[in-house]
Amino acid sequence: MIVTVALAAGLPLAVTAAPASAHGATHSITPAAGAALATAPAQVEVVFAAQITSDSTVAVIDRTGTDWADGPPVVHGATLRHRVRAGMPDGGYEIRWHVTFTDGHPVTGTAEFRVGARAAAAPNPFQARVSHGGVVAFQFAAGTAVFALLLAVMTLSRGVYAASKHESPREGSTL
């Protein structure tokens, strides 16, 4: 029974993904990941959870591989900004960044957005992937799986305990 309780207490820690370095997280990205804009942005901006160094870079790449970033990026504390060249055609773009935090930790990341009247009118495929109902269904399925695993562990530990009681030498034995 003690093993079962110990396993049940430690199981949530074992099945929870380990968090990534907290300062590598982005607080915001402009334009937001999956955004559909009617017109091209004047700049892109990525805000991080900790300060970054001035050697950090950002690019705005279209589907042909052309970088639409204009001039050098601007780093201010935890914010990385870069102007975008005028005349961006309609289409899909990817913001790519490579930053180094002041503690020397490097992080890279990407976010996609679309430009154009047709892109702005079209449904956002990123929003369709994660809906409230989908999250609830996933949480229910994960909870059911954890519950089933706990039942299996309890059943197995009970059988192991019973087997160990059966095989132990009897009291008063002269062996």
Buried (B, 14 or more C-beta within 10 A) or exposed (E): EEBBEEBBEEBEEEEEEEEEEEBBEBEEBBBEBBBBBEEBBEBBBBBBEBBBEEEBBBBBBBEEEEBBBEEEBBBEEBBBBBBBEEEBEBBBBBBBBBBBBEEEEEBEBEBBBBBBEEBBEEEBEBEEEEEEEEEEEEEEEEEEEBEEBBEEBBEEBEEEBEEEEEEEEEEEEEE
